[in-house]
Amino acid sequence: MTVPGADETYDAVVVGAGPNGLVAANHLVDAGWSVLVLEAQPEVGGAVRSDREVHADFVHDTFSAFYPLAAASPFLGAMDLEDHGLAWTHAPAVLGHPTPDGAWALLHRDREVTARLLDEQHPGDGEAWLVLCDQWDVIGPHVLGGLLSPFPPVRSALAGLAALPRAGGLSFVRTLLAPAAEVGSRRFGGRAPRLLLAGNAGHADIPLEDTGSGLMALLLTLMGQTVGFPVPVGGAGELTRALARRFVSRGGEIRCATPVVGIDVARGRARAVRSADGRRTTVRRAVVADVVAPHLFGGLVAAEHLPLRVRRGMRRFELDPSTVKVDWALSGPVPWASAPAHAPGTVHIADSVEQMSRAFREVADGAVPAEPFLLAGQMTTADATRSPAGTESMWAYTHVPQQVTRDAGGGGIRGVWDHDDCERFADRMQARIERLAPGFGSTVLARRVLGPRELEARNANLVGGSINGGTARLRQELVLRPVPGLGRAETGIAGLYLGSSSAHPGGGVHGAAGMNAARAALAHARFDPRAGHR
Ligand SMILES: Cc1cc2nc3c(=O)[nH]c(=O)nc-3n(C[C@H](O)[C@H](O)[C@H](O)COP(=O)(O)OP(=O)(O)OC[C@H]3O[C@@H](n4cnc5c(N)ncnc54)[C@H](O)[C@@H]3O)c2cc1C
């Protein structure tokens, strides 16, 4: 038995039991290492958790909800999580975007159905959709493979180049590089594909007019088309619980409610991890930090131990915007003014691409958006186990600035995000749904508002309500993530690896940052004669 204050030793300590931390921990334990995971919160999961706080009969995903990246991730796929209790399920339609005139842009998992629906709204768009899908079939796996590999992704880049001529050659590269606002209008005549693409770009904080937003739009929309937006049966937390069960079944140890308060570095190597309970755990080989960069560099690791380029880079580190999330327990399905042909799990809410752009610009300029772009989820539609038959477990979130200078909606929201700010802004969000679904408010049995502070209190990685471990804009991506010159899990301190969404390839539940960190740790331990010696 280990007593608080006493030394204990593991091959590796993983700080944080989010999806990245748990993927890293599993890979290291598979390699035969002794691994301890230390998690600050009372339960594992990070931003992949669910709870019954809103209403005892309803399961709500506390943070993230839909997992195309997890479904496509080779790392999660290789872990056979179904053997550890995970089951996926899908809504009848992947994604829907209602407009005030009663139309819906819909993405169905059957591409022929999506094409037919698009064609009904604008003849010719169905065929253009199928062409885009065919091109993605050729190039998409290489794009995804490249994004999920450590930088530079040599193998995927070469395979992608070889496949490019079959995907339309340079004209497809132009599509990938175009801003999201343009991708849709270049290829389609109607409004629906533009809405679907732009809405998916809106999952990241890249303005729709910027390079990089088109890639995000294509990636998520076509992943929706090819793998869907699946959800774990029973709640998001089932995904991370399956990862934790697998890890423990292979001999790993997890300690929850144990915040790490420091990482000891001596002679340029990470040596030990200190936790709030007074324990000091020494590491023979590696510390993997599923911790966001601003908390790791200059926080858990004192600034004096950091390489100069990390110290300098962190001065310019940019968070992604803040977030307000609202969860509802509804007595019935959402009363959409016009019902969609197929009920979607994910719903995007904006009257037009232009309105979406305006909301993003307002956030970038420090304004609380007047008409926020909402990402919403009808979870019982996606998974019948989430609430009693005939009801709906629903959420919506949107972004607000980290530093608020004004309220573009003129509602006096100050941006301090106390109870008053949060409730007023939640009313604004709810009013947007009400306009499209009259009577929505009267179906609300219970509501919870998670502002930036509540999000951060439930997961310290969500600094100021940011959800992506740092902006996804090009200036902080690839070799620039999280600071110029890093781009990989190595931190410049031997034995310390960054395995959170602050590392390439950033946010989303794919486990790549964790896997890259674990692989880097294993590779260095193989070749570094100092690893294992203190
Ligand atoms: C509201 C919201 C909605 C989202 N929606 C989606 C979605 O639908 N689909 C999708 O793919 N992605 C979504 N994301 C993003 C996705 O959830 C994250 O990118 C992903 O969870 C990042 O995984 P991670 O392991 O890097 O970090 P996290 O999941 O944040 O986990 C980090 C863990 O580390 C712990 N920790 C931090 N510091 C310490 C410390 N000092 N000591 C001990 N433990 C510590 C935290 O408590 C936490 O448990 C969403 C995120 C949010 C917040």
The ligand as a Gaussian input file, in Angstrom:
#p B3LYP/6-31G(d) Opt

LIG

0 1
 C      -18.706000      21.704000     -24.893000
 C      -17.810000      20.862000     -25.779000
 C      -18.341000      20.223000     -26.894000
 C      -17.531000      19.451000     -27.723000
 N      -18.099000      18.744000     -28.752000
 C      -17.353000      17.818000     -29.401000
 C      -17.968000      16.855000     -30.226000
 O      -19.210000      16.799000     -30.324000
 N      -17.181000      15.966000     -30.881000
 C      -15.812000      15.958000     -30.726000
 O      -15.128000      15.128000     -31.353000
 N      -15.205000      16.845000     -29.897000
 C      -15.936000      17.739000     -29.223000
 N      -15.352000      18.568000     -28.305000
 C      -13.882000      18.557000     -28.159000
 C      -13.373000      17.329000     -27.421000
 O      -14.220000      16.995000     -26.349000
 C      -11.962000      17.602000     -26.926000
 O      -11.155000      18.031000     -28.006000
 C      -11.353000      16.358000     -26.302000
 O      -12.104000      15.930000     -25.176000
 C       -9.925000      16.631000     -25.910000
 O       -9.432000      15.513000     -25.254000
 P       -8.219000      15.618000     -24.255000
 O       -7.996000      14.257000     -23.721000
 O       -7.101000      16.327000     -24.922000
 O       -8.684000      16.614000     -23.084000
 P       -9.944000      16.626000     -22.141000
 O      -11.035000      15.811000     -22.689000
 O      -10.218000      18.040000     -21.838000
 O       -9.437000      15.876000     -20.816000
 C       -8.408000      16.422000     -20.034000
 C       -8.471000      15.784000     -18.660000
 O       -7.299000      16.165000     -17.939000
 C       -7.671000      16.479000     -16.615000
 N       -6.658000      17.378000     -16.064000
 C       -6.311000      18.606000     -16.519000
 N       -5.349000      19.132000     -15.728000
 C       -5.075000      18.204000     -14.783000
 C       -4.193000      18.155000     -13.673000
 N       -3.373000      19.180000     -13.377000
 N       -4.172000      17.052000     -12.896000
 C       -4.965000      15.987000     -13.197000
 N       -5.861000      15.996000     -14.213000
 C       -5.900000      17.087000     -14.998000
 C       -9.035000      17.136000     -16.752000
 O       -9.757000      17.087000     -15.547000
 C       -9.662000      16.270000     -17.849000
 O      -10.306000      15.155000     -17.291000
 C      -16.139000      19.343000     -27.453000
 C      -15.604000      19.969000     -26.317000
 C      -16.434000      20.706000     -25.476000
 C      -15.845000      21.326000     -24.243000

